[in-house]
Amino acid sequence: MKVLSLFDGISCGMVALERAGVEVERYVAYEIEPNAIKISQKNYPQIEHRGDVTTADFTQYQEFDLLIGGSPCQSLSITQSKTRQHLDGKSKLFFEFVRALEEVRPRYFLFENVASMNEESKQVISELLGCQPVFIDSKLFSAQSRPRLYWTNIPIPKELPSECPDTIKDIMQTGVQEKYFYNCGFDFLGYDKTVCAILHINGHDILKRVNSPIAKCQTLTTCGGGNTQKKTMDNGRPRKLTPLEYERLQTLPDNYTAGVADSHRYTAVGNGWTVAVIAHLLSGLEGGAKK
């Protein structure tokens, strides 16, 4: 199968294709973030990286079978509710996916984005892609709650799994380095609470939250430092989740993003896909070569 991946990030799509047992003849990726490209090249040197999606000539890929992508969600997400610009902001890169779909005319496509977008944006995307989205929360497949919408013409397996029993404790490392722990005071609320503790640090309330190890982790996002990493309790002490634990929450292989700084690893994983969800969707592909 020949695959064209837009906004490819760290090539979670390639991991998912492998996991779904789909044979990939060529995988062409459009991505501009240097650290994401470095991670992709480390794991899959055969991937063809082509750079900026906005300058791409997609007509050269008319023999390709599958188009995949999840355009930037920043201006669609409810986390930017006070400033989000919907499809007029950074998320307007979605229209590059539409252009690729029209120029390539692949047999199959898969597009992903946040479930918290407004109804108008959802309708615009659905109209342009010619189908309604499927809602899937990653908690069905992992220890992370990550509500997402998926637009696709791939025959989706009818049965979704029951909610995965894994919680944060099931993906936690042992012997975590001291640099990930907090030595500040905190208010303990109880392990039966999703947010089991509040750190005594400066910053927005969301930065102070410590997740219970027996709860699902909230949606991973990009991290720009400043205590933005998700946190949990480890033997009675609050700490940041490690990059490897971030990988496990996205069902990536351990140390998939190793080789770049921690800050870049957190961002790369937060920008990525939950691989197990994508593999489930791609498992509907059968002999998908373009005729």
C-alpha positions in Angstrom: 0.0 0.0 0.0 1.2 3.5 -0.8 0.5 6.0 2.0 0.5 9.8 2.0 0.6 11.2 5.5 0.0 14.9 6.1 1.0 16.7 9.4 2.8 13.4 10.0 4.5 14.3 13.3 6.4 11.3 14.6 4.8 8.9 12.1 2.3 7.3 14.5 0.4 6.4 11.3 3.3 4.1 10.3 3.3 2.4 13.7 -0.4 1.9 13.4 -0.2 0.4 9.9 2.4 -2.1 11.1 0.3 -3.0 14.1 -2.7 -3.5 11.9 -0.7 -5.8 9.6 -0.9 -3.5 6.6 2.0 -3.9 4.2 3.4 -0.5 3.2 5.2 -0.1 -0.1 5.8 3.6 0.2 5.1 6.1 3.0 5.5 9.8 2.1 5.3 12.3 5.0 4.7 16.0 5.1 6.0 17.5 8.4 8.1 20.6 9.2 8.9 20.2 13.0 12.6 19.2 13.1 12.5 17.1 16.2 9.4 15.2 15.0 11.2 14.4 11.8 14.3 13.3 13.7 12.2 10.8 15.7 10.5 9.6 12.6 13.7 9.0 10.7 15.3 7.2 13.7 12.4 4.7 13.7 11.6 4.5 10.0 14.5 5.6 7.8 12.6 4.4 4.7 9.9 7.2 5.1 10.1 9.9 2.4 10.0 13.3 4.1 8.8 16.1 1.9 8.5 19.1 4.2 5.8 21.8 4.1 2.3 20.6 3.2 1.3 24.1 2.0 3.7 24.0 -0.9 3.1 20.4 -1.9 2.1 19.2 -5.3 -0.2 16.4 -4.5 -0.9 15.5 -8.1 2.3 13.4 -8.1 0.6 10.9 -5.7 -2.3 9.9 -7.8 -1.3 6.3 -7.6 -1.4 6.3 -3.8 -4.0 4.2 -1.9 -4.4 5.9 1.5 -4.4 9.5 2.7 -4.1 10.0 6.5 -3.7 13.1 8.7 -4.8 15.0 11.7 -4.3 18.8 11.2 -3.3 21.1 14.1 -6.2 21.3 16.6 -5.1 24.4 18.5 -7.7 26.8 17.1 -10.5 24.1 17.3 -9.9 22.8 20.8 -12.1 23.9 23.7 -8.9 24.4 25.7 -8.5 27.6 23.7 -12.1 28.6 24.3 -11.3 32.3 24.9 -9.1 32.7 21.8 -9.9 29.8 19.5 -10.5 30.8 15.8 -11.9 27.5 14.7 -11.1 26.8 11.0 -9.9 30.3 10.5 -6.9 29.9 12.8 -4.0 27.4 12.6 -6.5 24.7 12.1 -7.2 26.0 8.6 -4.4 23.6 7.6 -7.3 21.2 7.4 -8.0 22.6 4.0 -4.7 21.2 2.8 -6.0 17.7 3.6 -9.1 18.5 1.5 -6.8 19.7 -1.4 -4.8 16.4 -1.1 -8.0 14.3 -1.1 -9.2 16.1 -4.3 -5.9 15.9 -6.1 -4.9 12.3 -5.1 -8.3 10.7 -5.0 -7.0 7.8 -2.9 -9.1 4.7 -2.4 -9.1 5.4 1.4 -8.7 8.3 3.8 -8.6 8.9 7.5 -8.8 12.3 9.2 -8.6 13.0 12.9 -9.2 16.0 15.1 -10.5 17.0 18.6 -14.0 16.1 19.7 -14.4 19.5 21.5 -14.6 21.6 18.3 -17.8 23.5 17.7 -20.7 22.1 15.7 -20.1 24.5 12.8 -16.6 23.3 12.3 -17.7 19.7 12.6 -20.3 20.2 9.9 -17.8 22.0 7.5 -15.3 19.1 7.9 -18.0 16.5 7.4 -19.4 18.2 4.3 -16.0 18.6 2.7 -14.9 15.0 3.5 -18.3 13.5 2.5 -18.9 11.6 5.7 -19.9 11.9 9.3 -17.2 11.4 12.1 -16.9 8.5 14.4 -16.3 9.4 18.1 -13.7 7.3 19.9 -12.2 8.0 23.3 -8.7 6.5 23.7 -9.7 5.3 27.1 -11.2 2.2 25.3 -7.7 1.3 24.3 -5.3 2.8 26.8 -4.8 4.5 30.2 -5.5 7.9 28.7 -8.8 9.6 28.2 -8.5 11.3 24.7 -11.9 12.1 23.0 -11.4 12.4 19.3 -13.4 12.5 16.0 -12.4 10.3 13.1 -13.6 10.9 9.5 -12.9 7.9 7.2 -14.2 5.8 4.4 -12.4 2.7 5.7 -14.9 0.0 6.7 -14.6 0.3 10.5 -14.8 -2.9 12.6 -18.2 -2.8 14.2 -17.2 -3.8 17.6 -15.2 -1.4 19.8 -13.5 -3.0 22.8 -14.9 -2.5 26.3 -13.1 0.2 28.2 -9.4 -0.8 28.8 -8.9 -1.4 32.5 -5.5 0.2 32.5 -4.9 3.3 34.6 -1.9 5.4 35.2 -0.4 2.9 37.7 -0.3 0.3 34.9 2.0 2.4 32.7 4.3 3.8 35.4 8.0 3.2 35.5 9.9 2.1 38.6 13.0 3.8 39.8 12.2 7.1 38.2 14.9 9.7 38.4 14.7 12.4 41.1 14.5 15.2 38.6 10.9 14.3 37.8 9.7 14.6 41.5 8.3 17.7 43.2 9.7 18.7 46.6 7.1 21.4 47.2 4.1 21.1 49.6 0.8 19.8 48.4 -2.8 19.2 49.5 -3.7 15.5 49.3 -7.4 14.9 48.3 -7.4 11.1 48.3 -6.6 8.5 45.7 -10.3 8.0 45.0 -10.3 11.4 43.4 -9.2 11.8 39.7 -7.2 14.8 40.8 -5.7 13.4 44.0 -3.5 16.3 45.1 -2.9 20.0 44.4 0.7 21.3 44.3 1.8 24.4 46.1 3.4 26.0 43.0 2.8 29.2 41.1 0.7 29.1 37.9 -2.6 28.2 36.5 -4.8 25.8 38.5 -4.4 23.1 35.8 -0.6 23.0 36.3 -1.1 22.2 40.0 -3.2 19.1 39.5 -1.8 15.7 40.4 -3.6 12.7 38.9 -4.5 9.7 41.0 -2.5 6.6 39.8 -5.7 4.6 39.9 -7.4 7.0 37.4 -7.1 7.4 33.7 -4.8 10.2 32.6 -6.4 13.3 31.0 -5.6 14.1 27.4 -1.9 14.6 26.7 -1.1 17.9 25.1 2.1 19.6 23.9 4.4 20.8 26.7 6.3 24.0 26.7 7.9 23.6 30.1 6.7 25.4 33.2 5.1 22.4 34.9 2.8 21.6 31.9 3.5 17.9 32.0 0.8 15.6 33.5 1.6 14.5 37.1 0.8 11.6 39.4 1.6 10.3 42.9 4.5 7.9 43.2 4.9 6.2 46.6 3.3 9.2 48.3 5.3 11.8 46.3 4.1 14.0 43.4 6.0 13.8 40.2 5.8 14.5 36.5 5.0 11.7 34.2 8.2 10.7 32.2 8.5 10.8 28.4 8.4 7.0 28.4 5.1 7.0 30.3 3.7 9.5 27.8 4.6 7.0 25.1 2.8 4.3 26.9 -0.3 6.4 27.3 -0.3 6.9 23.5 0.4 3.1 23.1 3.7 3.8 21.3 6.7 1.5 21.8 8.9 2.3 24.8 11.6 4.9 24.0 10.1 5.5 20.5 10.9 9.2 21.0 14.3 8.8 22.7 17.1 10.8 21.1 15.8 14.3 21.6 15.4 16.4 24.7 12.6 15.6 27.1 10.7 18.8 26.3 10.6 17.8 22.6 9.6 14.2 23.5 6.6 15.5 25.5 5.5 17.8 22.7 6.0 15.1 20.0 3.9 12.6 21.9 1.2 15.1 22.8 0.9 16.0 19.2 0.6 12.4 18.2 -2.1 9.8 17.8 -3.1 7.0 20.2 -1.6 4.2 18.0 -4.0 1.5 19.2 -7.0 3.5 18.1 -5.6 4.2 14.6 -4.6 0.5 14.3 -8.2 -0.5 15.1 -9.5 1.8 12.4 -6.9 0.7 9.8 -7.7 -3.0 10.5 -10.7 -2.4 8.3 -8.4 -2.2 5.3 -8.3 -5.3 3.1 -6.0 -5.5 0.1 -6.3 -1.8 -0.3 -4.0 -1.3 -3.4 -5.4 1.3 -5.8 -6.7 -0.3 -9.0 
